[in-house]
Amino acid sequence: MPMEIYTREEAAEILKISVPTLDRLIAEGELEVYKFRRNVRVTKEQIQTFLNNYIYSADKIGKVKVNTSFPIS
């Protein structure tokens, strides 16, 4: 099955964040990406890993537990 690859703009839209915020996450090493010369690409798996790293549980911050499987269609 071919790997799903997104541009910075597409990845930001999937994550519901701005492109500058996405760029900051990339620069800080929070989100792994592929770079081809000047082009940045993000795979579906990289987005999934990023989301899974930011799941909060009620015992840590007093909020509702988030689904641990965050499917991206």
mmCIF file of the N, C-alpha and C atoms, coordinates in Angstrom:
data_MODEL
# 
_entry.id   MODEL 
# 
loop_
_atom_site.group_PDB 
_atom_site.id 
_atom_site.type_symbol 
_atom_site.label_atom_id 
_atom_site.label_alt_id 
_atom_site.label_comp_id 
_atom_site.label_asym_id 
_atom_site.label_entity_id 
_atom_site.label_seq_id 
_atom_site.pdbx_PDB_ins_code 
_atom_site.Cartn_x 
_atom_site.Cartn_y 
_atom_site.Cartn_z 
_atom_site.occupancy 
_atom_site.B_iso_or_equiv 
_atom_site.pdbx_formal_charge 
_atom_site.auth_seq_id 
_atom_site.auth_comp_id 
_atom_site.auth_asym_id 
_atom_site.auth_atom_id 
_atom_site.pdbx_PDB_model_num 
ATOM 1   N N  . MET A 1 1  ? 0.852   -1.183 0.000  1.00 0.00 ? 1  MET A N  1 
ATOM 2   C CA . MET A 1 1  ? 0.000   0.000  0.000  1.00 0.00 ? 1  MET A CA 1 
ATOM 3   C C  . MET A 1 1  ? 0.895   1.242  0.000  1.00 0.00 ? 1  MET A C  1 
ATOM 4   N N  . PRO A 1 2  ? 0.648   2.186  -0.901 1.00 0.00 ? 2  PRO A N  1 
ATOM 5   C CA . PRO A 1 2  ? 1.484   3.378  -0.968 1.00 0.00 ? 2  PRO A CA 1 
ATOM 6   C C  . PRO A 1 2  ? 1.334   4.259  0.273  1.00 0.00 ? 2  PRO A C  1 
ATOM 7   N N  . MET A 1 3  ? 2.433   4.919  0.628  1.00 0.00 ? 3  MET A N  1 
ATOM 8   C CA . MET A 1 3  ? 2.454   5.807  1.784  1.00 0.00 ? 3  MET A CA 1 
ATOM 9   C C  . MET A 1 3  ? 1.694   7.096  1.448  1.00 0.00 ? 3  MET A C  1 
ATOM 10  N N  . GLU A 1 4  ? 0.840   7.542  2.364  1.00 0.00 ? 4  GLU A N  1 
ATOM 11  C CA . GLU A 1 4  ? 0.138   8.812  2.169  1.00 0.00 ? 4  GLU A CA 1 
ATOM 12  C C  . GLU A 1 4  ? 1.048   9.940  2.624  1.00 0.00 ? 4  GLU A C  1 
ATOM 13  N N  . ILE A 1 5  ? 1.315   10.878 1.724  1.00 0.00 ? 5  ILE A N  1 
ATOM 14  C CA . ILE A 1 5  ? 2.242   11.970 1.994  1.00 0.00 ? 5  ILE A CA 1 
ATOM 15  C C  . ILE A 1 5  ? 1.520   13.296 1.787  1.00 0.00 ? 5  ILE A C  1 
ATOM 16  N N  . TYR A 1 6  ? 1.731   14.218 2.744  1.00 0.00 ? 6  TYR A N  1 
ATOM 17  C CA . TYR A 1 6  ? 1.057   15.511 2.708  1.00 0.00 ? 6  TYR A CA 1 
ATOM 18  C C  . TYR A 1 6  ? 2.064   16.655 2.650  1.00 0.00 ? 6  TYR A C  1 
ATOM 19  N N  . THR A 1 7  ? 1.634   17.768 2.054  1.00 0.00 ? 7  THR A N  1 
ATOM 20  C CA . THR A 1 7  ? 2.428   18.992 2.087  1.00 0.00 ? 7  THR A CA 1 
ATOM 21  C C  . THR A 1 7  ? 2.277   19.628 3.469  1.00 0.00 ? 7  THR A C  1 
ATOM 22  N N  . ARG A 1 8  ? 3.046   20.674 3.728  1.00 0.00 ? 8  ARG A N  1 
ATOM 23  C CA . ARG A 1 8  ? 2.924   21.395 5.003  1.00 0.00 ? 8  ARG A CA 1 
ATOM 24  C C  . ARG A 1 8  ? 1.506   21.941 5.163  1.00 0.00 ? 8  ARG A C  1 
ATOM 25  N N  . GLU A 1 9  ? 0.963   22.488 4.102  1.00 0.00 ? 9  GLU A N  1 
ATOM 26  C CA . GLU A 1 9  ? -0.368  23.075 4.159  1.00 0.00 ? 9  GLU A CA 1 
ATOM 27  C C  . GLU A 1 9  ? -1.423  22.013 4.443  1.00 0.00 ? 9  GLU A C  1 
ATOM 28  N N  . GLU A 1 10 ? -1.307  20.865 3.793  1.00 0.00 ? 10 GLU A N  1 
ATOM 29  C CA . GLU A 1 10 ? -2.262  19.779 4.012  1.00 0.00 ? 10 GLU A CA 1 
ATOM 30  C C  . GLU A 1 10 ? -2.158  19.230 5.436  1.00 0.00 ? 10 GLU A C  1 
ATOM 31  N N  . ALA A 1 11 ? -0.924  19.059 5.914  1.00 0.00 ? 11 ALA A N  1 
ATOM 32  C CA . ALA A 1 11 ? -0.713  18.550 7.274  1.00 0.00 ? 11 ALA A CA 1 
ATOM 33  C C  . ALA A 1 11 ? -1.274  19.527 8.303  1.00 0.00 ? 11 ALA A C  1 
ATOM 34  N N  . ALA A 1 12 ? -1.050  20.818 8.100  1.00 0.00 ? 12 ALA A N  1 
ATOM 35  C CA . ALA A 1 12 ? -1.581  21.826 9.020  1.00 0.00 ? 12 ALA A CA 1 
ATOM 36  C C  . ALA A 1 12 ? -3.107  21.775 9.030  1.00 0.00 ? 12 ALA A C  1 
ATOM 37  N N  . GLU A 1 13 ? -3.714  21.588 7.874  1.00 0.00 ? 13 GLU A N  1 
ATOM 38  C CA . GLU A 1 13 ? -5.171  21.503 7.793  1.00 0.00 ? 13 GLU A CA 1 
ATOM 39  C C  . GLU A 1 13 ? -5.684  20.262 8.530  1.00 0.00 ? 13 GLU A C  1 
ATOM 40  N N  . ILE A 1 14 ? -5.012  19.138 8.371  1.00 0.00 ? 14 ILE A N  1 
ATOM 41  C CA . ILE A 1 14 ? -5.412  17.913 9.068  1.00 0.00 ? 14 ILE A CA 1 
ATOM 42  C C  . ILE A 1 14 ? -5.347  18.110 10.574 1.00 0.00 ? 14 ILE A C  1 
ATOM 43  N N  . LEU A 1 15 ? -4.286  18.775 11.045 1.00 0.00 ? 15 LEU A N  1 
ATOM 44  C CA . LEU A 1 15 ? -4.089  18.998 12.479 1.00 0.00 ? 15 LEU A CA 1 
ATOM 45  C C  . LEU A 1 15 ? -4.890  20.184 13.007 1.00 0.00 ? 15 LEU A C  1 
ATOM 46  N N  . LYS A 1 16 ? -5.519  20.928 12.116 1.00 0.00 ? 16 LYS A N  1 
ATOM 47  C CA . LYS A 1 16 ? -6.310  22.108 12.486 1.00 0.00 ? 16 LYS A CA 1 
ATOM 48  C C  . LYS A 1 16 ? -5.444  23.161 13.182 1.00 0.00 ? 16 LYS A C  1 
ATOM 49  N N  . ILE A 1 17 ? -4.239  23.371 12.609 1.00 0.00 ? 17 ILE A N  1 
ATOM 50  C CA . ILE A 1 17 ? -3.327  24.398 13.107 1.00 0.00 ? 17 ILE A CA 1 
ATOM 51  C C  . ILE A 1 17 ? -2.844  25.221 11.914 1.00 0.00 ? 17 ILE A C  1 
ATOM 52  N N  . SER A 1 18 ? -2.211  26.344 12.182 1.00 0.00 ? 18 SER A N  1 
ATOM 53  C CA . SER A 1 18 ? -1.688  27.172 11.100 1.00 0.00 ? 18 SER A CA 1 
ATOM 54  C C  . SER A 1 18 ? -0.359  26.601 10.598 1.00 0.00 ? 18 SER A C  1 
ATOM 55  N N  . VAL A 1 19 ? 0.023   27.009 9.398  1.00 0.00 ? 19 VAL A N  1 
ATOM 56  C CA . VAL A 1 19 ? 1.300   26.563 8.837  1.00 0.00 ? 19 VAL A CA 1 
ATOM 57  C C  . VAL A 1 19 ? 2.473   27.065 9.693  1.00 0.00 ? 19 VAL A C  1 
ATOM 58  N N  . PRO A 1 20 ? 2.455   28.319 10.187 1.00 0.00 ? 20 PRO A N  1 
ATOM 59  C CA . PRO A 1 20 ? 3.544   28.735 11.072 1.00 0.00 ? 20 PRO A CA 1 
ATOM 60  C C  . PRO A 1 20 ? 3.649   27.885 12.346 1.00 0.00 ? 20 PRO A C  1 
ATOM 61  N N  . THR A 1 21 ? 2.509   27.461 12.901 1.00 0.00 ? 21 THR A N  1 
ATOM 62  C CA . THR A 1 21 ? 2.542   26.583 14.074 1.00 0.00 ? 21 THR A CA 1 
ATOM 63  C C  . THR A 1 21 ? 3.132   25.235 13.698 1.00 0.00 ? 21 THR A C  1 
ATOM 64  N N  . LEU A 1 22 ? 2.765   24.713 12.542 1.00 0.00 ? 22 LEU A N  1 
ATOM 65  C CA . LEU A 1 22 ? 3.338   23.456 12.062 1.00 0.00 ? 22 LEU A CA 1 
ATOM 66  C C  . LEU A 1 22 ? 4.847   23.601 11.901 1.00 0.00 ? 22 LEU A C  1 
ATOM 67  N N  . ASP A 1 23 ? 5.281   24.708 11.318 1.00 0.00 ? 23 ASP A N  1 
ATOM 68  C CA . ASP A 1 23 ? 6.717   24.951 11.137 1.00 0.00 ? 23 ASP A CA 1 
ATOM 69  C C  . ASP A 1 23 ? 7.450   24.988 12.478 1.00 0.00 ? 23 ASP A C  1 
ATOM 70  N N  . ARG A 1 24 ? 6.823   25.569 13.485 1.00 0.00 ? 24 ARG A N  1 
ATOM 71  C CA . ARG A 1 24 ? 7.431   25.619 14.826 1.00 0.00 ? 24 ARG A CA 1 
ATOM 72  C C  . ARG A 1 24 ? 7.563   24.218 15.404 1.00 0.00 ? 24 ARG A C  1 
ATOM 73  N N  . LEU A 1 25 ? 6.511   23.409 15.260 1.00 0.00 ? 25 LEU A N  1 
ATOM 74  C CA . LEU A 1 25 ? 6.562   22.031 15.746 1.00 0.00 ? 25 LEU A CA 1 
ATOM 75  C C  . LEU A 1 25 ? 7.675   21.240 15.060 1.00 0.00 ? 25 LEU A C  1 
ATOM 76  N N  . ILE A 1 26 ? 7.858   21.478 13.777 1.00 0.00 ? 26 ILE A N  1 
ATOM 77  C CA . ILE A 1 26 ? 8.919   20.808 13.027 1.00 0.00 ? 26 ILE A CA 1 
ATOM 78  C C  . ILE A 1 26 ? 10.281  21.290 13.515 1.00 0.00 ? 26 ILE A C  1 
ATOM 79  N N  . ALA A 1 27 ? 10.445  22.609 13.653 1.00 0.00 ? 27 ALA A N  1 
ATOM 80  C CA . ALA A 1 27 ? 11.723  23.181 14.091 1.00 0.00 ? 27 ALA A CA 1 
ATOM 81  C C  . ALA A 1 27 ? 12.108  22.715 15.485 1.00 0.00 ? 27 ALA A C  1 
ATOM 82  N N  . GLU A 1 28 ? 11.119  22.527 16.357 1.00 0.00 ? 28 GLU A N  1 
ATOM 83  C CA . GLU A 1 28 ? 11.380  22.094 17.729 1.00 0.00 ? 28 GLU A CA 1 
ATOM 84  C C  . GLU A 1 28 ? 11.511  20.580 17.850 1.00 0.00 ? 28 GLU A C  1 
ATOM 85  N N  . GLY A 1 29 ? 11.365  19.869 16.735 1.00 0.00 ? 29 GLY A N  1 
ATOM 86  C CA . GLY A 1 29 ? 11.519  18.418 16.748 1.00 0.00 ? 29 GLY A CA 1 
ATOM 87  C C  . GLY A 1 29 ? 10.305  17.676 17.279 1.00 0.00 ? 29 GLY A C  1 
ATOM 88  N N  . GLU A 1 30 ? 9.185   18.364 17.413 1.00 0.00 ? 30 GLU A N  1 
ATOM 89  C CA . GLU A 1 30 ? 7.960   17.737 17.921 1.00 0.00 ? 30 GLU A CA 1 
ATOM 90  C C  . GLU A 1 30 ? 7.291   16.874 16.854 1.00 0.00 ? 30 GLU A C  1 
ATOM 91  N N  . LEU A 1 31 ? 7.471   17.245 15.604 1.00 0.00 ? 31 LEU A N  1 
ATOM 92  C CA . LEU A 1 31 ? 6.863   16.526 14.486 1.00 0.00 ? 31 LEU A CA 1 
ATOM 93  C C  . LEU A 1 31 ? 7.964   16.180 13.493 1.00 0.00 ? 31 LEU A C  1 
ATOM 94  N N  . GLU A 1 32 ? 8.137   14.888 13.246 1.00 0.00 ? 32 GLU A N  1 
ATOM 95  C CA . GLU A 1 32 ? 9.141   14.445 12.285 1.00 0.00 ? 32 GLU A CA 1 
ATOM 96  C C  . GLU A 1 32 ? 8.580   14.590 10.874 1.00 0.00 ? 32 GLU A C  1 
ATOM 97  N N  . VAL A 1 33 ? 9.456   14.973 9.948  1.00 0.00 ? 33 VAL A N  1 
ATOM 98  C CA . VAL A 1 33 ? 9.049   15.167 8.557  1.00 0.00 ? 33 VAL A CA 1 
ATOM 99  C C  . VAL A 1 33 ? 10.142  14.643 7.630  1.00 0.00 ? 33 VAL A C  1 
ATOM 100 N N  . TYR A 1 34 ? 9.809   14.569 6.365  1.00 0.00 ? 34 TYR A N  1 
ATOM 101 C CA . TYR A 1 34 ? 10.791  14.284 5.322  1.00 0.00 ? 34 TYR A CA 1 
ATOM 102 C C  . TYR A 1 34 ? 11.076  15.578 4.593  1.00 0.00 ? 34 TYR A C  1 
ATOM 103 N N  . LYS A 1 35 ? 12.346  15.820 4.292  1.00 0.00 ? 35 LYS A N  1 
ATOM 104 C CA . LYS A 1 35 ? 12.714  17.005 3.523  1.00 0.00 ? 35 LYS A CA 1 
ATOM 105 C C  . LYS A 1 35 ? 13.389  16.555 2.235  1.00 0.00 ? 35 LYS A C  1 
ATOM 106 N N  . PHE A 1 36 ? 12.858  17.021 1.127  1.00 0.00 ? 36 PHE A N  1 
ATOM 107 C CA . PHE A 1 36 ? 13.421  16.765 -0.188 1.00 0.00 ? 36 PHE A CA 1 
ATOM 108 C C  . PHE A 1 36 ? 13.828  18.109 -0.756 1.00 0.00 ? 36 PHE A C  1 
ATOM 109 N N  . ARG A 1 37 ? 15.125  18.379 -0.663 1.00 0.00 ? 37 ARG A N  1 
ATOM 110 C CA . ARG A 1 37 ? 15.660  19.704 -1.012 1.00 0.00 ? 37 ARG A CA 1 
ATOM 111 C C  . ARG A 1 37 ? 14.939  20.758 -0.178 1.00 0.00 ? 37 ARG A C  1 
ATOM 112 N N  . ARG A 1 38 ? 14.136  21.613 -0.788 1.00 0.00 ? 38 ARG A N  1 
ATOM 113 C CA . ARG A 1 38 ? 13.440  22.649 -0.018 1.00 0.00 ? 38 ARG A CA 1 
ATOM 114 C C  . ARG A 1 38 ? 12.003  22.258 0.312  1.00 0.00 ? 38 ARG A C  1 
ATOM 115 N N  . ASN A 1 39 ? 11.578  21.079 -0.116 1.00 0.00 ? 39 ASN A N  1 
ATOM 116 C CA . ASN A 1 39 ? 10.204  20.642 0.101  1.00 0.00 ? 39 ASN A CA 1 
ATOM 117 C C  . ASN A 1 39 ? 10.083  19.797 1.364  1.00 0.00 ? 39 ASN A C  1 
ATOM 118 N N  . VAL A 1 40 ? 9.077   20.113 2.164  1.00 0.00 ? 40 VAL A N  1 
ATOM 119 C CA . VAL A 1 40 ? 8.804   19.367 3.385  1.00 0.00 ? 40 VAL A CA 1 
ATOM 120 C C  . VAL A 1 40 ? 7.554   18.531 3.157  1.00 0.00 ? 40 VAL A C  1 
ATOM 121 N N  . ARG A 1 41 ? 7.630   17.256 3.540  1.00 0.00 ? 41 ARG A N  1 
ATOM 122 C CA . ARG A 1 41 ? 6.478   16.366 3.416  1.00 0.00 ? 41 ARG A CA 1 
ATOM 123 C C  . ARG A 1 41 ? 6.263   15.633 4.732  1.00 0.00 ? 41 ARG A C  1 
ATOM 124 N N  . VAL A 1 42 ? 5.001   15.386 5.058  1.00 0.00 ? 42 VAL A N  1 
ATOM 125 C CA . VAL A 1 42 ? 4.628   14.714 6.291  1.00 0.00 ? 42 VAL A CA 1 
ATOM 126 C C  . VAL A 1 42 ? 3.776   13.506 5.918  1.00 0.00 ? 42 VAL A C  1 
ATOM 127 N N  . THR A 1 43 ? 4.099   12.354 6.501  1.00 0.00 ? 43 THR A N  1 
ATOM 128 C CA . THR A 1 43 ? 3.305   11.163 6.207  1.00 0.00 ? 43 THR A CA 1 
ATOM 129 C C  . THR A 1 43 ? 2.150   11.045 7.200  1.00 0.00 ? 43 THR A C  1 
ATOM 130 N N  . LYS A 1 44 ? 1.188   10.238 6.820  1.00 0.00 ? 44 LYS A N  1 
ATOM 131 C CA . LYS A 1 44 ? 0.056   9.953  7.700  1.00 0.00 ? 44 LYS A CA 1 
ATOM 132 C C  . LYS A 1 44 ? 0.552   9.348  9.004  1.00 0.00 ? 44 LYS A C  1 
ATOM 133 N N  . GLU A 1 45 ? 1.545   8.477  8.917  1.00 0.00 ? 45 GLU A N  1 
ATOM 134 C CA . GLU A 1 45 ? 2.098   7.821  10.106 1.00 0.00 ? 45 GLU A CA 1 
ATOM 135 C C  . GLU A 1 45 ? 2.777   8.829  11.036 1.00 0.00 ? 45 GLU A C  1 
ATOM 136 N N  . GLN A 1 46 ? 3.471   9.816  10.473 1.00 0.00 ? 46 GLN A N  1 
ATOM 137 C CA . GLN A 1 46 ? 4.119   10.840 11.292 1.00 0.00 ? 46 GLN A CA 1 
ATOM 138 C C  . GLN A 1 46 ? 3.084   11.685 12.028 1.00 0.00 ? 46 GLN A C  1 
ATOM 139 N N  . ILE A 1 47 ? 1.988   12.002 11.366 1.00 0.00 ? 47 ILE A N  1 
ATOM 140 C CA . ILE A 1 47 ? 0.918   12.754 12.016 1.00 0.00 ? 47 ILE A CA 1 
ATOM 141 C C  . ILE A 1 47 ? 0.299   11.914 13.123 1.00 0.00 ? 47 ILE A C  1 
ATOM 142 N N  . GLN A 1 48 ? 0.065   10.637 12.844 1.00 0.00 ? 48 GLN A N  1 
ATOM 143 C CA . GLN A 1 48 ? -0.510  9.726  13.839 1.00 0.00 ? 48 GLN A CA 1 
ATOM 144 C C  . GLN A 1 48 ? 0.385   9.646  15.078 1.00 0.00 ? 48 GLN A C  1 
ATOM 145 N N  . THR A 1 49 ? 1.692   9.499  14.870 1.00 0.00 ? 49 THR A N  1 
ATOM 146 C CA . THR A 1 49 ? 2.644   9.426  15.984 1.00 0.00 ? 49 THR A CA 1 
ATOM 147 C C  . THR A 1 49 ? 2.627   10.715 16.790 1.00 0.00 ? 49 THR A C  1 
ATOM 148 N N  . PHE A 1 50 ? 2.608   11.845 16.106 1.00 0.00 ? 50 PHE A N  1 
ATOM 149 C CA . PHE A 1 50 ? 2.556   13.137 16.780 1.00 0.00 ? 50 PHE A CA 1 
ATOM 150 C C  . PHE A 1 50 ? 1.317   13.227 17.665 1.00 0.00 ? 50 PHE A C  1 
ATOM 151 N N  . LEU A 1 51 ? 0.152   12.871 17.123 1.00 0.00 ? 51 LEU A N  1 
ATOM 152 C CA . LEU A 1 51 ? -1.086  12.943 17.897 1.00 0.00 ? 51 LEU A CA 1 
ATOM 153 C C  . LEU A 1 51 ? -1.056  11.997 19.090 1.00 0.00 ? 51 LEU A C  1 
ATOM 154 N N  . ASN A 1 52 ? -0.543  10.804 18.890 1.00 0.00 ? 52 ASN A N  1 
ATOM 155 C CA . ASN A 1 52 ? -0.483  9.831  19.976 1.00 0.00 ? 52 ASN A CA 1 
ATOM 156 C C  . ASN A 1 52 ? 0.440   10.283 21.101 1.00 0.00 ? 52 ASN A C  1 
ATOM 157 N N  . ASN A 1 53 ? 1.434   11.101 20.792 1.00 0.00 ? 53 ASN A N  1 
ATOM 158 C CA . ASN A 1 53 ? 2.340   11.620 21.810 1.00 0.00 ? 53 ASN A CA 1 
ATOM 159 C C  . ASN A 1 53 ? 1.698   12.716 22.653 1.00 0.00 ? 53 ASN A C  1 
ATOM 160 N N  . TYR A 1 54 ? 0.554   13.237 22.225 1.00 0.00 ? 54 TYR A N  1 
ATOM 161 C CA . TYR A 1 54 ? -0.093  14.335 22.930 1.00 0.00 ? 54 TYR A CA 1 
ATOM 162 C C  . TYR A 1 54 ? -1.460  13.961 23.467 1.00 0.00 ? 54 TYR A C  1 
ATOM 163 N N  . ILE A 1 55 ? -1.622  12.718 23.863 1.00 0.00 ? 55 ILE A N  1 
ATOM 164 C CA . ILE A 1 55 ? -2.869  12.266 24.468 1.00 0.00 ? 55 ILE A CA 1 
ATOM 165 C C  . ILE A 1 55 ? -2.773  12.477 25.971 1.00 0.00 ? 55 ILE A C  1 
ATOM 166 N N  . TYR A 1 56 ? -3.745  13.170 26.527 1.00 0.00 ? 56 TYR A N  1 
ATOM 167 C CA . TYR A 1 56 ? -3.750  13.463 27.951 1.00 0.00 ? 56 TYR A CA 1 
ATOM 168 C C  . TYR A 1 56 ? -4.756  12.571 28.657 1.00 0.00 ? 56 TYR A C  1 
ATOM 169 N N  . SER A 1 57 ? -4.424  12.168 29.852 1.00 0.00 ? 57 SER A N  1 
ATOM 170 C CA . SER A 1 57 ? -5.371  11.375 30.628 1.00 0.00 ? 57 SER A CA 1 
ATOM 171 C C  . SER A 1 57 ? -5.911  12.225 31.775 1.00 0.00 ? 57 SER A C  1 
ATOM 172 N N  . ALA A 1 58 ? -7.078  11.856 32.271 1.00 0.00 ? 58 ALA A N  1 
ATOM 173 C CA . ALA A 1 58 ? -7.749  12.628 33.308 1.00 0.00 ? 58 ALA A CA 1 
ATOM 174 C C  . ALA A 1 58 ? -6.914  12.732 34.573 1.00 0.00 ? 58 ALA A C  1 
ATOM 175 N N  . ASP A 1 59 ? -6.146  11.716 34.901 1.00 0.00 ? 59 ASP A N  1 
ATOM 176 C CA . ASP A 1 59 ? -5.367  11.762 36.141 1.00 0.00 ? 59 ASP A CA 1 
ATOM 177 C C  . ASP A 1 59 ? -4.196  12.728 36.055 1.00 0.00 ? 59 ASP A C  1 
ATOM 178 N N  . LYS A 1 60 ? -3.772  13.101 34.844 1.00 0.00 ? 60 LYS A N  1 
ATOM 179 C CA . LYS A 1 60 ? -2.632  14.010 34.709 1.00 0.00 ? 60 LYS A CA 1 
ATOM 180 C C  . LYS A 1 60 ? -3.040  15.475 34.741 1.00 0.00 ? 60 LYS A C  1 
ATOM 181 N N  . ILE A 1 61 ? -4.124  15.832 34.054 1.00 0.00 ? 61 ILE A N  1 
ATOM 182 C CA . ILE A 1 61 ? -4.466  17.249 33.962 1.00 0.00 ? 61 ILE A CA 1 
ATOM 183 C C  . ILE A 1 61 ? -5.912  17.567 34.320 1.00 0.00 ? 61 ILE A C  1 
ATOM 184 N N  . GLY A 1 62 ? -6.666  16.585 34.746 1.00 0.00 ? 62 GLY A N  1 
ATOM 185 C CA . GLY A 1 62 ? -8.038  16.836 35.150 1.00 0.00 ? 62 GLY A CA 1 
ATOM 186 C C  . GLY A 1 62 ? -9.001  17.011 33.994 1.00 0.00 ? 62 GLY A C  1 
ATOM 187 N N  . LYS A 1 63 ? -8.646  16.515 32.814 1.00 0.00 ? 63 LYS A N  1 
ATOM 188 C CA . LYS A 1 63 ? -9.532  16.611 31.666 1.00 0.00 ? 63 LYS A CA 1 
ATOM 189 C C  . LYS A 1 63 ? -10.005 15.224 31.277 1.00 0.00 ? 63 LYS A C  1 
ATOM 190 N N  . VAL A 1 64 ? -10.956 15.179 30.404 1.00 0.00 ? 64 VAL A N  1 
ATOM 191 C CA . VAL A 1 64 ? -11.515 13.917 29.936 1.00 0.00 ? 64 VAL A CA 1 
ATOM 192 C C  . VAL A 1 64 ? -10.466 13.155 29.137 1.00 0.00 ? 64 VAL A C  1 
ATOM 193 N N  . LYS A 1 65 ? -10.421 11.850 29.333 1.00 0.00 ? 65 LYS A N  1 
ATOM 194 C CA . LYS A 1 65 ? -9.467  11.020 28.613 1.00 0.00 ? 65 LYS A CA 1 
ATOM 195 C C  . LYS A 1 65 ? -9.811  11.010 27.130 1.00 0.00 ? 65 LYS A C  1 
ATOM 196 N N  . VAL A 1 66 ? -8.798  11.172 26.319 1.00 0.00 ? 66 VAL A N  1 
ATOM 197 C CA . VAL A 1 66 ? -8.949  11.208 24.875 1.00 0.00 ? 66 VAL A CA 1 
ATOM 198 C C  . VAL A 1 66 ? -8.759  9.811  24.315 1.00 0.00 ? 66 VAL A C  1 
ATOM 199 N N  . ASN A 1 67 ? -9.461  9.503  23.244 1.00 0.00 ? 67 ASN A N  1 
ATOM 200 C CA . ASN A 1 67 ? -9.304  8.217  22.566 1.00 0.00 ? 67 ASN A CA 1 
ATOM 201 C C  . ASN A 1 67 ? -7.844  8.017  22.190 1.00 0.00 ? 67 ASN A C  1 
ATOM 202 N N  . THR A 1 68 ? -7.265  6.881  22.559 1.00 0.00 ? 68 THR A N  1 
ATOM 203 C CA . THR A 1 68 ? -5.847  6.633  22.298 1.00 0.00 ? 68 THR A CA 1 
ATOM 204 C C  . THR A 1 68 ? -5.566  6.272  20.864 1.00 0.00 ? 68 THR A C  1 
ATOM 205 N N  . SER A 1 69 ? -6.567  5.944  20.099 1.00 0.00 ? 69 SER A N  1 
ATOM 206 C CA . SER A 1 69 ? -6.388  5.662  18.678 1.00 0.00 ? 69 SER A CA 1 
ATOM 207 C C  . SER A 1 69 ? -7.023  6.809  17.910 1.00 0.00 ? 69 SER A C  1 
ATOM 208 N N  . PHE A 1 70 ? -6.215  7.631  17.287 1.00 0.00 ? 70 PHE A N  1 
ATOM 209 C CA . PHE A 1 70 ? -6.671  8.818  16.601 1.00 0.00 ? 70 PHE A CA 1 
ATOM 210 C C  . PHE A 1 70 ? -6.583  8.577  15.104 1.00 0.00 ? 70 PHE A C  1 
ATOM 211 N N  . PRO A 1 71 ? -7.585  7.898  14.497 1.00 0.00 ? 71 PRO A N  1 
ATOM 212 C CA . PRO A 1 71 ? -7.480  7.542  13.083 1.00 0.00 ? 71 PRO A CA 1 
ATOM 213 C C  . PRO A 1 71 ? -7.541  8.761  12.180 1.00 0.00 ? 71 PRO A C  1 
ATOM 214 N N  . ILE A 1 72 ? -6.729  8.733  11.168 1.00 0.00 ? 72 ILE A N  1 
ATOM 215 C CA . ILE A 1 72 ? -6.735  9.791  10.157 1.00 0.00 ? 72 ILE A CA 1 
ATOM 216 C C  . ILE A 1 72 ? -7.214  9.142  8.867  1.00 0.00 ? 72 ILE A C  1 
ATOM 217 N N  . SER A 1 73 ? -8.252  9.700  8.309  1.00 0.00 ? 73 SER A N  1 
ATOM 218 C CA . SER A 1 73 ? -8.784  9.089  7.082  1.00 0.00 ? 73 SER A CA 1 
ATOM 219 C C  . SER A 1 73 ? -8.234  9.770  5.856  1.00 0.00 ? 73 SER A C  1 
# 
